[in-house]
């Protein structure tokens, strides 16, 4: 018997693409498509699909709200489909929840289908996935201070623990994240990065540099009030005098 799938997304082209990809697999059957959460709620309750490909950001009722309205004992398997969302991706990683990050390719989609097959063969019946219940409880509590940074680069997701991040430098429209001997090159602005990092641990020391305060070995005073910032691994960074008061205040806490 084919695996019964329901597609839920408010964008028509996204629904069409999911349908076309699913139709290439004879063991999957598309029960239907829904353009919003209210239609999806009714369809899930009447058609009882095995799996739902569920967009998160939909008007009036988003994907998380839809899941909360489903009785926990009769929820189908859920594969969340989303554009880049830092908080959501971190939550999915923590709870080991299936998701597809737009735009995804056919290979990534096929890996998700294999995971669905494995879970159904293993007897993951509707309503049995406690990970989804835990995710919904976590989401309902509101955003938590993130412990990881999640970036999409070169078609893959890169997760970096904040405690492992040494320093960040701007590189045109990109950033270089220095994590021990490894450097990640990601498309992001320094201002957006600064907003994500905890202020008690990370400090911007120039227009192009953010540093983890735990990595600083010493500050060397230069001419005209500038500093040379020496890290524990021997890296030497420059701090302009415009940022001097900020680091002095941090060091005096």
C-alpha positions in Angstrom: 0.0 0.0 0.0 1.5 3.4 -1.0 2.4 6.0 1.7 -0.3 8.6 1.8 1.0 12.2 1.7 -0.6 15.6 2.1 1.1 18.8 0.9 0.4 22.0 2.8 1.9 25.3 1.6 0.4 28.7 0.8 2.5 29.1 -2.3 1.2 27.3 -5.4 4.6 26.8 -7.0 5.9 25.2 -3.8 3.0 22.7 -3.8 3.5 21.9 -7.4 7.2 21.2 -6.9 6.5 18.9 -4.0 3.8 17.0 -5.9 6.2 16.6 -8.9 8.9 15.2 -6.7 6.6 12.8 -4.9 5.1 11.5 -8.2 8.6 10.2 -9.1 8.3 7.7 -6.3 5.7 4.9 -6.9 5.5 4.1 -3.2 4.1 7.5 -2.4 0.6 8.8 -3.2 -0.4 12.4 -2.9 -3.8 12.7 -1.3 -4.2 16.4 -1.9 -2.9 19.9 -1.5 -3.9 22.6 1.0 -3.1 26.3 0.7 -3.7 27.1 4.4 -3.7 25.6 7.8 -7.6 25.5 8.2 -8.0 23.4 5.1 -5.1 21.2 6.2 -6.7 20.6 9.6 -9.9 19.3 8.0 -8.0 17.2 5.4 -5.8 15.6 8.0 -8.7 14.7 10.2 -10.8 13.2 7.3 -8.1 11.7 5.0 -5.7 10.6 7.7 -2.4 10.8 5.7 0.7 8.9 6.8 2.9 12.0 6.3 2.3 15.8 5.9 4.8 18.1 4.1 4.0 21.2 6.1 5.1 24.8 5.4 5.8 26.8 8.6 5.1 30.4 7.5 1.5 30.6 6.4 -1.0 33.4 7.1 -3.5 33.1 9.9 -2.4 29.7 11.0 1.3 28.7 10.7 2.6 25.1 10.7 3.3 25.0 14.4 -0.2 26.2 15.3 -1.7 23.6 13.0 0.3 20.8 14.7 -0.9 22.0 18.1 -4.6 21.8 17.0 -4.1 18.1 16.0 -4.9 15.6 18.7 -1.5 14.2 19.8 -2.7 10.6 19.5 -3.6 11.0 15.8 -0.9 13.3 14.4 0.7 12.0 11.1 4.4 12.1 10.5 5.3 15.8 9.9 8.1 17.0 7.6 8.4 20.8 8.1 9.2 22.8 4.9 10.7 26.2 5.6 12.8 29.0 4.2 15.8 29.9 6.4 14.7 30.5 10.0 17.4 30.5 12.6 15.2 29.8 15.6 13.2 27.0 13.8 16.2 25.3 12.5 17.9 25.2 15.9 14.7 23.8 17.4 14.5 21.1 14.7 18.2 20.1 15.3 17.7 19.9 19.0 14.6 17.7 18.7 15.8 15.7 15.7 12.7 16.7 13.7 12.5 16.2 9.9 12.6 19.3 7.8 13.3 20.5 4.3 15.1 23.9 3.9 14.0 25.8 0.9 15.4 25.7 -1.7 16.2 22.0 -1.5 17.3 19.8 -4.3 16.0 16.3 -5.4 18.8 14.5 -3.6 17.9 16.2 -0.3 14.3 15.4 -0.9 15.0 11.7 -1.6 17.0 11.4 1.6 13.9 12.7 3.5 11.7 10.1 1.8 14.1 7.4 2.8 13.9 8.6 6.4 10.1 8.5 6.2 10.2 4.9 4.8 12.5 3.8 7.6 10.3 5.3 10.3 7.1 3.8 8.9 8.8 0.4 8.5 10.0 0.7 12.1 6.4 1.1 13.2 6.3 4.9 13.9 2.6 5.0 14.1 0.6 8.3 14.0 0.8 10.2 17.3 3.8 8.1 18.5 6.5 10.7 17.9 7.2 12.3 21.2 9.9 14.5 19.6 7.2 16.6 17.9 5.3 17.1 21.1 8.5 18.2 22.8 9.2 20.6 19.9 5.8 22.2 20.2 6.2 22.6 23.9 9.5 24.2 23.3 8.2 26.6 20.6 5.3 27.6 22.8 7.7 28.8 25.5 9.0 31.3 23.1 12.6 31.8 21.7 15.4 30.7 24.0 18.9 32.2 23.8 20.5 30.1 21.0 23.5 27.9 21.8 24.3 27.3 18.1 24.6 29.4 15.0 23.1 27.8 11.9 24.1 28.9 8.4 23.4 27.7 4.9 26.5 27.6 2.8 27.4 25.8 -0.4 24.1 23.9 -0.3 24.5 22.5 3.2 23.8 23.6 6.8 26.7 24.4 9.1 26.1 24.4 12.8 28.6 26.2 15.1 28.4 26.2 18.8 28.7 29.7 20.1 31.2 28.7 22.8 33.5 27.3 20.0 33.5 30.5 18.0 36.8 32.5 18.4 36.2 35.6 16.3 34.4 36.9 13.2 35.6 39.1 10.4 33.7 40.9 7.6 34.7 39.9 4.1 32.7 42.0 1.6 29.1 40.6 1.6 30.3 37.6 3.6 31.7 36.7 7.0 34.6 34.5 8.0 33.8 32.6 11.2 37.0 31.4 12.9 36.4 28.2 14.9 39.7 26.8 16.0 41.6 25.7 12.9 38.5 25.8 10.8 37.1 28.9 9.0 33.5 29.0 7.7 32.7 31.4 4.9 29.0 32.5 5.1 26.8 35.1 3.5 25.8 37.4 6.3 26.3 40.9 7.6 28.4 41.7 10.6 25.5 43.7 12.1 23.1 40.7 11.8 25.8 38.4 13.4 26.3 40.8 16.2 22.6 40.8 17.0 22.6 37.0 17.3 25.6 36.7 19.7 25.3 37.1 23.5 26.6 40.5 24.5 28.2 39.2 27.7 30.5 36.9 25.6 31.1 38.6 22.3 32.2 42.2 21.6 32.6 44.1 18.4 36.1 45.7 18.4 36.0 47.4 15.0 33.8 48.0 12.0 34.9 44.6 10.7 35.6 42.4 13.7 33.7 40.6 16.5 35.7 38.7 19.1 34.8 36.1 21.8 36.0 37.7 25.1 37.0 34.3 26.5 39.7 34.1 23.7 41.5 37.3 24.6 44.9 36.9 26.2 45.9 40.5 26.5 45.4 44.0 25.2 48.3 46.1 24.0 48.0 49.9 24.0 49.1 51.4 20.7 49.3 55.0 19.5 46.4 57.4 19.5 44.3 55.2 21.9 44.0 52.1 19.7 44.6 48.6 21.0 46.1 45.5 19.7 44.0 42.5 20.8 46.1 39.3 21.3 44.1 36.1 21.3 45.2 32.9 23.2 46.0 31.1 19.9 48.4 34.0 18.9 46.0 35.8 16.5 46.5 39.5 16.7 43.5 41.8 15.9 43.2 45.6 15.9 40.6 47.5 17.9 39.9 51.1 17.0 39.7 53.7 19.7 36.0 54.2 18.9 35.3 50.8 20.5 37.8 51.2 23.4 35.2 52.3 26.0 33.1 49.2 25.3 35.9 46.7 26.0 37.2 48.6 29.0 33.7 48.6 30.4 33.4 44.8 29.8 36.8 44.1 31.4 35.8 46.1 34.5 32.6 44.1 35.2 
